[in-house]
């Protein structure tokens, strides 16, 4: 059982995954079989497991999401959106085995709100209903199926930290794979654009997104003294390496989302828990200092390696060089504004799935794809999309209000990370969809017994 293997033999699991990553580099097609193998093992494990079926489901979904990214970078992916379909399949399996009855009206409503948009309007290329679903809707369906499995499911705080350890280690191994795939830094030409060479030839935005998840998980573990290795130094090294690789992608989304989510976590911690846990708070202050010092060093190292282009990349985004005023300049902001415009022009049902992209093309001559899932929901689904977004926030607020504040700040932080990723990377990765669903679990204390 995966949970026993990872919990009781974490170093062996790390070495096994490390070898798998190495094989993906030297035998490109291996990542194809890794995805298939993980899915088969996941089905067997979930079927055979009884007491910890939900826990196994969560860990396998994380592994499959990472394996899918490895296969994409290797150029040997099983199928388009394999990770999302795999999570949907495992979710359905869980429905059957655990006799899950998604009777919660709100969860059904999420599904119902999206269905009309599939049949309204036409996409840019007038593609089929199936392709509309595959490209635009598979991410949200993946999220909804996972949400039905995970909504208000009780997991122990120890297992939650185990989840973060799994994410942290898998993302580090992905960053190591990028190190193997990418050319030497001296051979990379850095500009103020996102860097495909340092991203292993894959989309820098998606790479930085996943590594940002790993950075977030590693720092949360560090702040709470829940390191993966017994010696904290090794965890610090992994965090620094993750940060190093994120900055080299020159994609701002993943790093920014992780930092903002961490700031939200710390803000909530000191608002709700500082007075009640003074000793723990002092330890967190020390860990914050260590992390900030380490990240500052890495920033300066990368900025020096790129001759100051890294700082220019981030500063140019928010400072208008002509008048030195703060002015966010990004094509994605323009696309989001046009999606809101298409929402205003067709408020009730939107433009239909893919319709806001068609609107940009026909009215403004812009064929660019959306990177903002929330504005896309508005443009494509109108008021139905707006209700969908409101429900997402309403449910997480309920989780926070009705749960232990010390533990539910983890829910808010993870939800923030997923939503921020929705704003810059949409649902391009199955990992993002699953992470959002995972933010709705109930984290509880389970007293330890002999």
C-alpha positions, -999 to +999 in steps of 0.1 A: +000+000+000+014+034-011+006+051+022+025+025+042+055+026+018+058+063+019+051+067+056+073+039+069+100+038+042+102+074+031+139+073+021+133+041+000+104+058-017+126+088-024+153+066-039+128+047-060+113+079-074+148+093-079+157+063-101+124+066-120+133+102-128+168+092-140+153+066-163+129+091-178+160+112-188+180+084-203+151+064-217+125+090-229+098+064-235+100+053-199+079+082-187+051+068-210+052+035-192+056+052-158+022+070-163+005+037-173+022+018-145+012+043-118-024+043-130-026+005-129-009+003-095-032+031-082-063+011-093-050-021-077-040-003-045-073+015-041-093-017-048-073-037-023-071-010+004-100-007+028-091+014+058-070+040+041-086+041+006-091+079+005-055+085+017-041+061-011-063+079-036-048+113-027-012+101-028-017+083-061-033+113-077-003+134-068+021+109-082+001+106-115+000+143-119+038+146-116+043+116-139+022+133-165+044+164-164+075+142-167+060+125-198+051+159-214+087+172-209+101+139-222+078+141-253+062+107-245+029+116-230+002+089-230-027+111-241-037+147-241-049+156-206-040+121-193-037+132-157-071+147-156-088+116-171-068+094-147-080+114-117-116+113-129-113+075-134-098+070-099-126+093-085-153+071-101-136+040-087-137+056-053-174+064-057-182+027-064-159+012-037-168+036-009-204+039-020-200+076-021-233+093-027-227+129-039-260+139-025-247+174-015-268+197-037-240+222-040-216+197-055-242+187-081-249+223-088-212+229-097-215+203-124-249+215-137-237+251-139-210+241-165-230+218-187-250+244-207-219+262-219-206+231-237-236+233-261-238+271-265-219+288-293-190+275-313-153+275-306-127+293-327-122+264-351-159+252-347-146+220-331-168+192-318-185+191-284-160+164-273-130+186-282-147+215-264-149+193-233-113+180-237-096+213-240-117+237-220-137+217-196-117+186-186-099+206-158-131+217-141-147+182-144-115+168-129-118+193-100-155+185-095-150+147-094-121+150-070-141+175-049-170+150-045-144+125-031-126+150-008-152+175+003-153+175+041-134+142+042-116+140+076-078+135+075-054+137+103-030+166+105-001+140+104-014+127+070-018+163+058+019+169+064+025+135+047+007+149+016+029+180+017+060+158+019+048+139-011+043+171-031+076+186-019+097+155-028+079+149-062+084+186-072+121+185-061+126+154-083+109+172-112+133+201-107+162+176-107+148+162-140+148+197-154+185+200-144+193+169-164+172+181-194+184+217-196+217+228-211+245+243-190+237+278-178+265+292-198+247+280-230+214+297-221+206+331-234+185+349-208+161+377-218+132+393-200+109+366-216+101+332-200+129+308-207+121+275-224+157+262-223+159+264-185+124+247-184+136+216-201+120+227-234+085+226-218+062+255-210+080+277-184+046+288-169+036+252-162+070+243-149+072+272-125+036+264-114+045+229-103+078+239-087+059+267-069+037+240-054+068+222-041+083+254-027+050+262-009+049+227+006+085+226+016+083+260+034+051+251+052+068+219+064+099+238+074+079+264+094+061+237+113+092+216+120+079+187+098+109+181+076+112+152+052+147+143+062+157+139+098+184+165+093+168+199+085+198+209+063+188+185+036+153+200+034+168+235+032+189+223+003+159+209-015+140+242-010+169+262-023+173+240-053+135+244-061+137+281-057+168+282-080+150+263-108+118+284-105+137+316-109+156+302-139+124+296-158+118+334-157+081+327-154+067+348-126+035+330-119+046+300-100+070+319-077+045+347-071+016+324-063+037+304-038+050+336-020+015+352-018+000+319-005+027+317+021+022+353+032-016+345+036-007+315+057+016+335+080-009+364+083-037+340+094-013+322+118-003+354+136-039+367+136-055+336+151-028+316+168+001+339+179-013+346+214-023+310+221+010+295+210+039+318+220+065+291+221+055+277+187+054+312+173+090+319+184+101+287+165+082+299+135+099+333+137+133+316+136+123+294+107+110+324+088+143+342+092+162+311+080+139+308+049+140+345+041+178+346+043+182+315+021+157+328-005+174+362-006+208+345-012+193+324-041+177+354-056+210+373-057+228+343-070+204+339-100+203+376-106+241+377-108+242+346-131+218+364-155+236+397-153+206+415-136+180+403-161+160+385-135+153+416-115+145+435-147+120+407-156+100+412-124+103+450-122+094+457-158+060+439-152+048+464-127+068+496-134+061+517-166+096+528-178+082+559-195+067+576-164+080+553-136+045+547-123+031+514-112+014+499-143+009+462-147+019+453-183+011+418-193-008+403-222-027+380-198-042+411-181-054+423-215-069+389-222-087+388-189-101+423-195-115+411-229-131+381-212-148+404-187-160+424-217-174+393-234-192+385-201-208+420-200-219+416-236-236+382-229-243+381-192-268+353-187-252+323-204-219+337-217-204+330-251-204+293-246-173+271-241-145+285-261-167+315-270-147+342-252-117+331-273-138+334-305-150+368-293-114+380-289-105+367-323-135+382-342-139+415-324-103+423-314-082+401-338-066+384-308-064+346-309-044+341-277-056+314-252-068+324-218-045+319-188-071+330-163-097+304-154-119+327-134-124+353-161-127+325-187-156+310-166-173+345-167-167+349-205-178+314-215-205+307-189-219+341-179-238+342-147-235+304-144-198+309-143-201+337-117-222+314-095-196+287-099-169+310-086-190+323-057-197+287-046-159+279-046-153+308-022-184+301-001-174+265+005-139+273+016-152+300+040-176+274+055-146+250+060-127+278+078-155+289+100-166+255+111-132+240+117-102+243+141-086+276+131-051+263+138-056+236+112-080+253+087-055+280+079-038+252+059-070+250+039-071+287+032-034+287+022-038+258-002-070+272-016-052+306-021-023+288-039-048+270-062-068+301-070-038+322-077-026+294-101-060+296-117-053+333-124-021+328-142-021+292-155-058+283-157-064+245-155-036+234-178-023+210-152-043+182-135-022+190-104-038+225-101-073+210-103-066+183-077-049+208-054-080+230-054-102+200-045-077+190-018-081+223-001-117+213+010-107+184+032-112+186+070-079+185+088-084+171+124-063+161+154-063+124+160-050+115+195-021+091+194-026+058+212-002+031+222 
